């Protein structure tokens, strides 16, 4: 396995000192294997948290899947907000006093 130098680094938002590093690895699985993009996430102090290898031949597919994941996440958030509103409305109705019908007897 021959790893080229990291070609891009970006900060990992919402972390202290975290980074996302991108590198190309030639023959990652031995002689004859095809190159991959290696994406490594660190949470500071150079502690590697996780790494993924994406074959260069599948970058377009992975990009599409990531776009779909973003849409699915937005949809999920909308549904959760909607469900919270429905629950809130139901609990408000339950806490309201019920109307009591009274009938007057006629003399």
C-alpha positions as CSV (number, residue, x, y, z in Angstrom):
1,X,0.0,0.0,0.0
2,X,1.4,3.3,-1.1
3,X,-0.3,6.4,0.5
4,X,0.1,9.8,-1.1
5,X,0.2,12.9,1.0
6,X,-3.0,14.4,2.4
7,X,-4.3,16.7,-0.3
8,X,-7.0,18.5,1.6
9,X,-7.8,19.2,5.3
10,X,-10.9,20.9,6.6
11,X,-12.0,21.7,10.1
12,X,-14.6,19.4,11.7
13,X,-17.4,21.7,12.7
14,X,-18.8,21.5,16.2
15,X,-15.6,20.0,17.6
16,X,-12.5,21.4,19.3
17,X,-9.5,20.8,17.0
18,X,-11.2,18.1,14.9
19,X,-10.3,17.7,11.3
20,X,-11.3,15.9,8.1
21,X,-8.4,14.8,6.0
22,X,-8.5,13.6,2.4
23,X,-5.8,11.5,0.8
24,X,-5.4,9.2,-2.2
25,X,-4.2,5.7,-1.6
26,X,-2.7,3.8,-4.5
27,X,-3.1,0.0,-4.3
28,X,-4.8,0.0,-0.9
29,X,-5.5,-3.7,-0.8
30,X,-2.3,-5.0,-2.4
31,X,-0.8,-5.1,-5.8
32,X,-3.3,-4.6,-8.6
33,X,-6.0,-3.1,-6.4
34,X,-7.5,0.2,-7.6
35,X,-6.9,3.6,-5.9
36,X,-9.3,4.9,-3.2
37,X,-10.0,8.2,-1.6
38,X,-9.3,7.9,2.1
39,X,-11.3,10.2,4.4
40,X,-10.1,10.3,7.9
41,X,-11.8,12.1,10.8
42,X,-9.9,13.1,13.8
43,X,-11.2,14.7,17.0
44,X,-8.1,16.6,18.0
45,X,-4.9,15.5,19.5
46,X,-4.3,13.4,16.3
47,X,-6.7,10.7,17.6
48,X,-8.1,9.0,14.5
49,X,-11.7,8.3,15.1
50,X,-12.8,6.7,11.9
51,X,-11.6,6.3,8.3
52,X,-13.4,5.3,5.1
53,X,-12.0,4.3,1.8
54,X,-14.1,5.1,-1.3
55,X,-13.1,3.6,-4.7
56,X,-12.4,6.4,-7.1
57,X,-14.7,4.6,-9.6
58,X,-17.6,5.1,-7.2
59,X,-17.2,8.7,-6.2
60,X,-20.3,9.9,-8.2
61,X,-22.5,7.2,-6.6
62,X,-21.3,8.0,-3.1
63,X,-21.8,11.8,-3.7
64,X,-25.4,11.0,-4.8
65,X,-26.0,8.9,-1.7
66,X,-24.7,11.7,0.5
67,X,-27.1,14.2,-1.2
68,X,-30.0,11.7,-0.5
69,X,-28.9,11.4,3.1
70,X,-29.1,15.1,3.5
71,X,-32.6,15.2,2.1
72,X,-33.7,12.3,4.2
73,X,-32.3,14.0,7.3
74,X,-34.3,17.2,6.5
75,X,-37.4,15.2,5.9
76,X,-36.9,13.3,9.2
77,X,-36.6,16.6,11.1
78,X,-39.7,18.0,9.5
79,X,-41.7,14.8,10.5
80,X,-40.4,15.0,14.1
81,X,-41.4,18.6,14.3
82,X,-44.8,17.8,12.9
83,X,-45.3,14.9,15.3
84,X,-44.3,17.2,18.2
85,X,-46.9,19.7,17.1
86,X,-49.6,17.0,16.9
87,X,-48.7,15.7,20.4
88,X,-48.7,19.2,21.7
89,X,-52.1,19.9,20.2
90,X,-53.5,16.6,21.6
91,X,-52.2,17.2,25.1
92,X,-53.6,20.8,25.0
93,X,-57.0,19.4,24.1
94,X,-56.9,16.8,26.8
95,X,-56.1,19.4,29.5
96,X,-59.0,21.6,28.6
97,X,-62.2,21.3,30.7
98,X,-64.8,19.2,29.0
99,X,-68.1,20.8,28.2
100,X,-70.9,19.4,30.4
101,X,-74.3,19.5,28.9
102,X,-77.1,20.2,31.3
103,X,-80.8,19.9,30.6
104,X,-83.3,21.8,32.5
105,X,-86.4,20.0,33.6
106,X,-89.5,21.7,32.6
107,X,-92.2,22.2,35.2
